Structure formats: structure tokens, C-alpha cells
């Protein structure tokens, strides 16, 4: 039986989100949570808050919340632990810019190659169309906080630079 290397030995060297396919909170849901009128003219600002709150939540829990396409690049490896589970679909695996054969263990989240690759590029879709209510609520709470508090620091009040205990309590349920 092969002993798997520790997470730190097999973690991806580089990955990035290529495209967010769908946000877990819609513009209409954010407006309803904020009790805004339908004719509100801050749609662009709200979209920024939605994307930022989702990214904060994903970074905190180490998982994909939004359905998104991710590119992961590794050098000199035979196996890769794909970041930001859950992985919905692997769309392309290139080894030295050639299509490669692979096996994927969805339980462990590890992609196995036949041989050690100089450079492997893996493109895959991650996230789920169904978002747990707790994650959605945490994102809505962050959006509301940032919408109401548009300055980094408010003079004459107690400054808080961390999300509320309520937000972190909700996110901790889903943290890796």
C-alpha cells in the first residue's frame, strides 16, 4: 500500500479561478435581505459585494461555494490534490501541453497521473448549484455589513476589522 504524502507535500503550487459560473446569492436575494426597493440604482456595487462576500467565505472555509471553473498548475508531480472542493467535473488534464490519462479519487480529492509530469495543467469545475442555507446566510450578513459600513474605519466609534461572531460561527460549520 502506497503511503500518501502529507497535504503540504501535495498541495497545488498554483491555482486560480478562471470563471465564476453562478454566484450562490442572486442580486434579488441581496436586495431583499437589505430591504432595498426594486428600482435601487446600486446593482453594480451590490454585485461587487456579492462576489467579495462569496470569495471571503470560500477563502475562510477552503471550499468552492459558487459554481466555478478552476485551473490548477503543478510541476514535477504524479498526483495532485485539487484545491477548492467539491469537484463537479474535470474538463481537461494536460501534461507538458498534451492531453493526459488520469484517475481521480473523488473521496480524497486527488488526481493520479501515470508518470511524473514536468508540468501538469488541470481545468475543472468546482462548487455546487445547491448552497447550504448557513453559507448563504453568512454571505448575506457580510453583504449587509459592508453595504451599511462603507468606510474602513468610522471615527468616534469602536472599530472592528473582523467579521461578526455570527458570520464566523456559520462559516465554521463548513470549514475544511
C-alpha positions as CSV (number, residue, x, y, z in Angstrom):
1,X,0.0,0.0,0.0
2,X,1.4,3.4,-1.1
3,X,1.7,6.0,1.7
4,X,0.2,9.3,0.7
5,X,2.4,12.3,1.2
6,X,1.1,14.9,3.6
7,X,-1.2,17.7,2.4
8,X,1.7,20.2,2.4
9,X,3.8,18.0,0.1
10,X,1.0,17.5,-2.4
11,X,-0.9,20.8,-2.3
12,X,-1.1,22.7,-5.6
13,X,1.6,25.2,-6.4
14,X,-0.6,27.5,-8.3
15,X,-4.3,27.7,-9.0
16,X,-6.8,30.3,-10.0
17,X,-10.5,30.7,-10.6
18,X,-10.9,31.2,-14.4
19,X,-14.6,32.0,-14.3
20,X,-17.4,32.1,-11.7
21,X,-20.4,30.4,-13.5
22,X,-23.0,31.3,-10.9
23,X,-23.0,33.2,-7.6
24,X,-24.6,31.5,-4.6
25,X,-26.6,34.7,-3.8
26,X,-28.5,36.4,-6.5
27,X,-28.8,40.2,-6.8
28,X,-32.5,39.9,-6.0
29,X,-31.8,37.9,-2.8
30,X,-29.3,40.5,-1.7
31,X,-31.7,43.4,-2.4
32,X,-34.4,41.6,-0.4
33,X,-32.1,40.9,2.5
34,X,-31.1,44.6,2.5
35,X,-34.7,45.7,2.2
36,X,-34.0,47.7,-0.9
37,X,-36.5,48.9,-3.4
38,X,-36.5,47.1,-6.8
39,X,-35.5,50.3,-8.5
40,X,-32.4,50.8,-6.5
41,X,-29.5,52.0,-8.7
42,X,-26.6,50.3,-6.8
43,X,-26.7,47.0,-8.7
44,X,-23.1,47.1,-9.8
45,X,-22.0,47.9,-6.2
46,X,-24.1,45.0,-4.9
47,X,-22.6,42.6,-7.4
48,X,-19.2,43.6,-6.1
49,X,-20.3,42.9,-2.5
50,X,-21.8,39.5,-3.5
51,X,-18.6,38.4,-5.2
52,X,-16.4,39.7,-2.4
53,X,-18.5,38.1,0.3
54,X,-18.5,34.8,-1.5
55,X,-14.7,34.9,-2.0
56,X,-14.2,35.7,1.7
57,X,-16.4,32.7,2.6
58,X,-14.6,30.4,0.2
59,X,-11.2,31.5,1.4
60,X,-12.2,31.0,5.0
61,X,-13.7,27.5,4.6
62,X,-11.3,26.4,1.9
63,X,-14.1,25.1,-0.4
64,X,-15.9,26.3,-3.5
65,X,-19.3,27.7,-2.9
66,X,-20.1,29.2,-6.3
67,X,-20.1,27.0,-9.4
68,X,-16.7,28.0,-11.0
69,X,-14.0,26.9,-13.4
70,X,-10.6,26.4,-11.8
71,X,-7.1,26.0,-13.4
72,X,-4.5,24.2,-11.3
73,X,-0.9,24.0,-12.4
74,X,1.8,21.7,-10.8
75,X,5.4,20.9,-11.7
76,X,7.1,17.5,-11.2
77,X,4.3,15.5,-9.7
78,X,2.5,12.2,-10.2
79,X,-0.5,13.1,-8.0
80,X,-2.3,16.4,-7.3
81,X,-4.8,17.2,-4.5
82,X,-7.2,19.6,-6.3
83,X,-8.0,22.7,-4.3
84,X,-11.4,24.1,-3.6
85,X,-13.6,21.0,-3.5
86,X,-16.2,19.8,-4.3
87,X,-15.0,18.9,-7.8
88,X,-18.0,18.6,-10.1
89,X,-16.2,17.7,-13.3
90,X,-12.6,17.6,-14.6
91,X,-12.7,19.1,-18.1
92,X,-9.1,18.9,-19.1
93,X,-5.8,17.4,-18.0
94,X,-2.6,18.4,-19.9
95,X,0.8,17.0,-19.2
96,X,3.5,19.1,-20.9
97,X,0.7,20.6,-23.1
98,X,-0.5,17.1,-24.2
99,X,-3.8,15.5,-23.2
100,X,-3.1,13.0,-20.5
101,X,-4.7,9.9,-19.0
102,X,-5.5,10.1,-15.3
103,X,-7.6,8.7,-12.5
104,X,-9.4,10.8,-10.0
105,X,-10.3,9.8,-6.4
106,X,-13.3,11.9,-5.5
107,X,-13.2,10.8,-1.9
108,X,-9.7,12.0,-1.3
109,X,-9.8,14.7,-4.0
110,X,-6.6,13.5,-5.6
111,X,-5.9,13.2,-9.3
112,X,-3.3,10.5,-10.2
113,X,-1.2,10.6,-13.3
114,X,0.6,7.6,-14.9
115,X,4.0,9.1,-14.7
116,X,5.7,12.1,-13.0
117,X,4.9,15.2,-15.1
118,X,7.2,18.1,-15.7
119,X,4.1,20.4,-15.8
120,X,0.5,19.4,-15.4
121,X,-2.4,21.7,-16.0
122,X,-5.8,20.7,-14.7
123,X,-9.0,22.5,-15.6
124,X,-12.1,21.6,-13.7
125,X,-15.5,22.8,-12.4
126,X,-16.0,23.0,-8.7
127,X,-18.8,24.0,-6.4
128,X,-22.4,23.1,-6.2
129,X,-25.6,24.5,-7.6
130,X,-27.2,23.8,-4.2
131,X,-25.7,26.0,-1.4
132,X,-26.4,25.2,2.3
133,X,-28.6,27.8,4.0
134,X,-25.9,28.6,6.6
135,X,-23.4,29.6,3.9
136,X,-26.0,31.7,2.1
137,X,-26.9,33.5,5.3
138,X,-23.2,34.1,6.2
139,X,-22.7,35.7,2.7
140,X,-25.9,37.8,3.1
141,X,-24.7,39.0,6.6
142,X,-21.3,40.0,5.1
143,X,-23.0,41.9,2.3
144,X,-25.3,43.7,4.7
145,X,-22.4,44.7,6.9
146,X,-20.3,46.0,4.0
147,X,-23.3,47.8,2.5
148,X,-24.1,49.7,5.7
149,X,-20.4,50.3,6.7
150,X,-18.8,51.6,3.6
151,X,-15.7,53.1,5.3
152,X,-12.8,51.1,6.6
153,X,-12.9,52.9,10.0
154,X,-15.5,55.1,11.4
155,X,-14.2,58.0,13.6
156,X,-15.7,58.1,17.1
157,X,-16.8,54.5,17.3
158,X,-15.3,51.2,18.2
159,X,-13.5,49.8,15.1
160,X,-14.0,46.2,14.2
161,X,-11.9,44.7,11.4
162,X,-13.1,41.1,11.7
163,X,-16.4,39.6,10.6
164,X,-19.0,39.2,13.3
165,X,-19.1,36.1,15.5
166,X,-22.3,35.2,13.8
167,X,-20.7,35.1,10.4
168,X,-17.7,33.0,11.6
169,X,-20.0,30.7,13.5
170,X,-21.9,30.0,10.3
171,X,-18.8,29.5,8.2
172,X,-17.0,27.3,10.8
173,X,-19.7,24.6,10.2
174,X,-18.3,24.2,6.6
175,X,-14.6,24.8,7.2
176,X,-12.1,22.1,6.0
